[in-house]
Amino acid sequence: MSRPWSVTLVAAGSLAALAGSFMPWLTSGSVDRSSYDLLDLLDRLGFASGGAMDIALTIWPVVPLLLVVSIIAALVPRVPSVVGVALWTSTGLYVGLVSVGVLAAPGAALLRVRFGVWVSFIGALVMLAGTVVETSRVVRSDRPTGRER
């Protein structure tokens, strides 16, 4: 597969994950809360007190920057594939794992999961699929052909 296919997957997944991060992730009472509103709410409710999820939510505000840089790296042909794959993999895993962490958090009677977390999760999966396509393309292009052996 060619690089444009992997670039399309990464850019579309990054864009979806970015849009999903601003959509409602949880509803408490009649108030919808985006992923950025969760930082205070989950801390106050004690869901993210210590541990990996606390660290992940603390650095969550850098997600828009990571996703925009991922989109730029996908669209600029001069960015080396290795750099793109490292950025896309780490960003996709980060967004995906935080989404799963929110989905798997112990349910409280006051909170309902909304569609934004699913949009971000699916976007992260699409990003990771693009990374797999790009990685396989790079590995295939590095293999010696029959003439070079």
C-alpha positions in Angstrom: 0.0 0.0 0.0 1.2 3.5 -0.7 1.9 6.2 1.8 -1.2 8.3 0.8 -3.5 5.5 2.2 -1.7 5.4 5.5 -1.7 9.2 5.6 -5.4 9.3 5.0 -6.1 6.9 7.9 -3.8 8.8 10.3 -5.1 12.3 9.3 -8.8 11.1 9.5 -8.2 9.3 12.8 -6.4 12.3 14.3 -9.2 14.7 13.2 -11.9 12.4 14.6 -10.0 12.0 17.9 -9.5 15.8 18.1 -13.2 16.5 17.4 -14.3 13.8 19.9 -12.2 15.3 22.6 -14.3 18.5 22.5 -17.6 16.6 22.3 -19.5 15.4 25.4 -17.7 12.6 27.2 -19.8 12.4 30.3 -23.1 13.8 31.5 -23.6 14.7 35.1 -27.2 15.7 35.8 -28.2 17.8 32.9 -24.6 19.1 32.1 -22.6 17.6 29.3 -18.9 17.6 29.9 -16.1 17.3 27.3 -12.8 15.5 28.0 -11.3 18.7 29.2 -14.1 19.2 31.8 -13.3 15.7 33.2 -10.1 16.8 34.7 -11.8 18.6 37.7 -14.9 16.3 37.8 -13.0 13.0 38.0 -10.6 14.4 40.5 -13.4 15.7 42.7 -15.3 12.4 42.5 -12.1 10.4 43.4 -11.9 8.4 40.1 -8.4 9.6 39.3 -6.7 9.9 42.6 -3.2 8.7 42.0 -1.9 6.1 39.5 -1.6 6.1 35.8 -5.0 7.6 35.0 -4.2 10.6 37.2 -1.0 11.2 35.3 -2.8 10.7 31.9 -5.5 13.2 32.8 -3.0 15.7 34.1 -1.3 15.9 30.8 -4.5 15.5 28.7 -4.6 19.3 27.8 -1.7 18.6 25.4 -3.8 16.2 23.3 -5.0 18.9 20.8 -1.4 19.9 20.2 -0.3 16.2 19.7 -3.2 15.6 17.4 -2.6 18.7 15.3 1.1 17.8 15.0 0.1 14.3 14.0 -2.1 15.7 11.2 0.7 18.0 10.0 3.2 15.1 10.1 0.8 13.0 8.0 0.3 15.7 5.4 3.9 17.0 5.1 5.7 14.6 2.8 9.2 15.6 4.2 8.5 14.2 7.6 10.4 10.9 7.8 8.2 7.8 8.2 9.9 6.7 11.4 9.2 10.0 13.1 5.6 9.9 11.9 5.1 6.3 13.1 6.5 7.1 16.5 4.4 10.2 16.9 1.2 8.5 15.6 1.7 5.4 17.7 2.3 7.2 21.0 -0.6 9.7 20.4 -3.0 7.0 19.2 -2.2 4.8 22.2 -2.5 7.7 24.6 -5.9 8.9 23.4 -7.2 5.3 23.0 -6.1 4.2 26.5 -7.5 7.3 28.2 -10.8 6.7 26.4 -10.8 3.1 27.5 -10.0 4.3 31.1 -13.0 6.6 31.1 -15.2 3.9 29.6 -14.0 1.4 32.2 -14.2 3.8 35.2 -16.5 2.6 38.0 -20.0 4.0 37.2 -21.5 6.6 39.4 -25.2 7.2 39.5 -24.6 10.8 38.5 -22.5 10.1 35.4 -23.4 8.8 32.0 -20.9 8.1 29.2 -21.6 10.1 26.1 -20.6 9.8 22.4 -17.5 12.0 22.5 -15.4 9.3 24.2 -16.4 6.8 21.5 -15.5 9.3 18.7 -12.1 9.8 20.3 -11.6 6.1 20.8 -12.5 5.2 17.2 -10.4 8.0 15.9 -7.4 6.6 17.9 -8.1 3.1 16.4 -8.1 4.6 12.9 -4.9 6.4 13.7 -3.3 3.2 14.9 -4.5 1.4 11.7 -2.8 4.0 9.6 0.4 3.5 11.6 0.3 -0.2 11.0 -0.2 0.4 7.2 2.7 2.9 7.2 4.9 0.6 9.2 4.3 -2.3 6.9 5.0 -0.1 3.9 8.3 1.0 5.4 9.3 -2.5 6.3 8.5 -3.8 2.8 10.4 -1.0 1.1 13.5 -1.7 3.3 13.6 -5.4 2.3 16.1 -6.3 -0.3 14.7 -7.4 -3.6 15.9 -10.5 -5.5 18.4 -8.4 -7.5 20.0 -6.9 -4.3 20.7 -10.1 -2.5 
